[in-house]
Amino acid sequence: MSFDGNSAPDKDYKWPTGDPDDWGALPASCAIMAKLGLQNKLVHCSYNNFIDAPAGPDSQNQLKISADGVIKYWGFDRQVFFDVTQQKQQAIGSLATEMGKSTDSDPLYFIHAGLSEFVYLAVEDVIRRGKAESLSHVHLVSHSAFNENERRRSNHHTWKDIQELSGNRIQYVKIKDQNHKEDPNHLWHSGKDFSVWHWMRDHPEPDIQWMYSRVIAHRGHVADISDCGMLFYLLVGDEDGSPTKFRDFIGKQISSPIQSE
């Protein structure tokens, strides 16, 4: 997975700071994996992935707070998390390595929750390493035309550029946009209505209460965790998730035994 998030103010871009939706979407995405005991299947999770943005977060490193929390509560491997503003080359290299390992029997599923330039640089690295054929076994899941097409700099690249660079090898799945703020009870963006997520706030388990704290951290006071809908689609098989479906999926607790290989 790779998320955008928050960087230091980028005065060379029309929106100086990033979209806070990922502050809650990263924990919700990891909660879906942890509920299924798939923590050891997460091989790469980068965040704050705005290429050429100034190093460092804005006021607080909100995505690091989220990443540290999923590591603490659900046992994810700290070594697979990367803050791109601080660890750009390590993050690109990590994703390129995982792409380069991909085979028909062991494919990589990539959740595209940030802008495309970061992924472009990773694909470029895969090709530089002579591993282009492995890209045929990379499955990219997207729901956002913005993430696919937005460029923070004129020399940055889009999803179309990535696919052309890969020789049209990457397997691409585009699900419906996971935002439907007009209906708080459908999908993963309920606008200003936080009540549909109060089941997290009122849950007896502290990790689920913490997940609610990440939802309400959104600096625009918007209940938006839309990027986690891609994980719900990939692992649960439902591209029409909702607060109620998520509540029923999580149930009494998140923690599940990590599945063995």
C-alpha positions in Angstrom: 0.0 0.0 0.0 1.1 3.6 -0.5 -0.8 6.6 0.9 -0.3 10.3 0.4 -1.0 12.0 3.7 0.7 15.1 5.1 4.0 16.7 4.3 5.5 20.0 5.3 3.8 22.8 3.4 4.6 22.5 -0.3 4.5 26.1 -1.6 5.1 25.0 -5.2 1.8 23.1 -5.3 -1.8 24.5 -5.4 -2.7 22.6 -2.2 0.2 23.0 0.1 -0.7 20.1 2.4 -2.2 16.7 1.7 -5.6 15.2 2.2 -6.1 14.1 5.8 -8.4 11.2 4.8 -5.5 8.7 5.0 -4.9 9.5 8.7 -7.9 7.3 9.3 -7.8 5.2 6.2 -4.4 3.6 7.0 -5.5 2.2 10.4 -8.8 1.1 8.9 -7.0 -0.7 6.1 -4.7 -2.4 8.5 -7.6 -3.3 10.7 -9.1 -5.3 7.8 -5.9 -7.2 7.3 -5.4 -7.8 11.1 -9.0 -9.0 11.5 -8.2 -11.7 8.9 -4.8 -12.5 10.5 -2.9 -11.2 7.5 -0.4 -9.0 9.2 2.6 -10.9 7.7 1.2 -10.5 4.2 1.8 -6.7 4.3 5.2 -6.3 2.7 5.2 -2.6 2.0 3.3 0.4 3.4 4.6 3.9 2.5 2.9 7.1 3.5 3.4 10.9 2.9 4.3 9.8 -0.6 4.4 13.3 -2.2 7.5 13.3 -4.3 9.4 16.6 -4.2 7.5 17.9 -1.3 9.6 19.3 1.6 10.8 16.8 4.0 8.8 16.4 7.2 5.2 16.6 8.2 3.1 19.7 8.6 2.3 20.3 12.3 2.4 16.7 13.4 3.3 13.5 11.5 -0.2 12.2 11.5 0.5 9.2 9.2 3.4 8.1 11.4 1.0 8.3 14.4 -1.3 6.0 12.5 1.5 3.6 11.4 2.9 3.4 14.9 -0.5 2.6 16.2 -1.2 -0.4 13.9 2.3 -1.7 14.7 1.6 -1.4 18.4 -2.0 -2.8 18.5 -2.0 -5.4 15.7 1.6 -6.6 15.4 2.5 -5.4 11.9 6.2 -5.4 11.0 7.7 -2.0 11.6 10.3 -2.7 8.9 7.7 -2.5 6.1 6.5 1.0 6.9 8.2 4.0 5.3 7.7 7.8 5.6 8.5 8.9 2.0 9.4 12.5 3.1 12.1 11.0 5.3 13.0 7.8 3.6 12.4 8.4 -0.1 15.0 6.1 -1.6 14.4 3.3 0.9 10.6 3.4 0.2 11.0 3.4 -3.5 13.5 0.5 -3.2 11.2 -1.5 -1.0 8.3 -1.3 -3.4 10.6 -2.1 -6.3 12.0 -5.1 -4.6 8.5 -6.5 -3.8 7.4 -5.9 -7.4 10.5 -7.6 -8.7 9.8 -10.7 -6.6 6.3 -11.2 -8.1 5.5 -14.4 -9.9 2.3 -16.1 -11.1 2.2 -18.2 -7.9 3.2 -15.3 -5.6 1.7 -12.1 -7.0 1.9 -8.7 -5.4 -1.4 -6.8 -4.8 -0.8 -3.1 -4.6 -3.3 -0.6 -3.1 -3.0 2.7 -4.9 -3.9 5.2 -2.1 -1.6 8.0 -3.1 -0.4 9.9 -6.2 1.2 8.1 -9.1 4.7 9.6 -9.2 5.9 7.4 -6.3 4.7 4.2 -8.0 6.3 5.4 -11.3 9.7 5.7 -9.7 9.4 2.2 -8.2 8.4 0.7 -11.6 11.3 2.6 -13.2 13.6 0.9 -10.6 12.2 -2.5 -11.3 13.0 -2.1 -15.0 16.4 -0.8 -14.2 17.1 -4.0 -12.3 16.1 -6.1 -15.3 12.9 -7.4 -13.6 10.3 -6.0 -16.0 8.6 -9.3 -16.6 7.7 -9.5 -12.9 5.4 -6.6 -13.4 3.0 -9.0 -15.2 2.3 -10.4 -11.7 1.6 -7.1 -10.0 -2.1 -6.3 -9.5 -2.8 -2.6 -8.8 -6.1 -1.7 -7.2 -7.4 1.8 -7.5 -10.6 3.7 -6.8 -9.5 7.3 -7.4 -9.1 9.2 -10.7 -7.4 11.9 -8.6 -4.7 9.6 -7.3 -4.2 8.2 -10.8 -4.0 11.5 -12.7 -2.9 14.3 -10.3 0.6 15.7 -10.7 2.3 17.9 -8.1 5.0 18.9 -10.5 4.8 19.3 -14.3 7.4 16.6 -14.8 5.6 14.0 -12.6 3.7 11.1 -14.1 0.2 9.6 -14.1 -1.2 6.1 -13.9 -1.3 6.0 -17.7 2.5 6.8 -17.8 3.1 4.0 -15.3 1.3 1.5 -17.5 3.1 2.6 -20.6 6.5 2.4 -18.8 5.6 -1.2 -17.7 4.8 -2.3 -21.2 1.1 -2.6 -20.2 2.1 -5.5 -17.9 0.6 -4.4 -14.6 -2.8 -5.9 -13.9 -5.2 -3.0 -13.2 -8.4 -3.2 -11.2 -10.5 0.0 -10.9 -13.4 -0.2 -8.4 -16.1 2.4 -7.9 -15.1 5.6 -6.1 -15.3 4.7 -2.4 -16.7 8.2 -1.5 -20.4 8.7 -1.2 -20.7 11.5 1.3 -24.3 12.2 0.3 -25.3 8.9 2.0 -23.5 8.4 5.3 -24.6 4.8 5.4 -23.0 3.8 2.1 -19.2 3.4 1.4 -16.5 5.1 3.5 -17.1 8.8 3.5 -19.9 10.1 5.6 -19.2 13.8 5.3 -19.7 15.6 8.6 -21.7 12.8 10.1 -19.5 11.0 12.5 -22.4 9.2 14.2 -22.2 6.2 11.8 -18.7 5.5 13.2 -19.6 5.9 16.9 -19.6 2.1 17.3 -15.8 2.5 17.2 -15.9 5.2 19.9 -18.2 3.2 22.1 -16.5 -0.2 21.6 -15.0 -1.9 24.7 -11.7 -2.7 22.9 -9.0 0.1 23.2 -7.6 -0.6 19.8 -11.0 0.0 18.1 -11.5 3.2 20.2 -8.0 4.3 19.0 -9.1 3.7 15.4 -12.0 6.1 16.0 -9.5 8.7 17.3 -7.7 8.5 13.9 -11.0 9.0 12.1 -11.8 12.2 14.0 -8.3 13.5 13.7 -9.1 14.7 10.2 -8.3 18.4 10.3 -11.3 19.3 8.1 -13.6 17.6 10.6 -14.8 15.1 7.9 -15.4 11.4 8.4 -13.5 10.1 5.4 -11.6 6.8 5.4 -12.4 6.0 1.7 -9.1 4.4 0.7 -9.8 1.5 3.0 -12.6 0.5 0.7 -9.9 -1.0 -1.6 -8.8 -3.5 1.1 -12.5 -4.3 1.9 -12.9 -5.1 -1.8 -9.7 -7.1 -2.2 -9.9 -9.1 1.0 -13.7 -9.3 1.7 -14.9 -9.2 -1.9 -17.3 -6.3 -1.4 -16.8 -2.9 -3.2 -20.0 -1.6 -1.5 -18.7 -1.4 2.1 -20.3 0.8 4.7 -20.0 1.7 8.4 -22.5 -1.0 9.3 -20.7 -3.7 7.3 -17.4 -2.6 8.8 -18.9 -2.8 12.3 -20.2 -6.3 11.7 -16.9 -7.4 10.1 -14.8 -6.2 13.0 -17.2 -7.7 15.6 -16.1 -8.1 19.2 -12.3 -7.6 18.5 -9.8 -7.1 15.7 -6.9 -9.2 17.0 -6.7 -12.5 15.2 -3.9 -15.1 15.2 -1.5 -14.3 12.4 -1.9 -16.9 9.7 1.1 -19.1 9.0 2.5 -19.4 5.6 
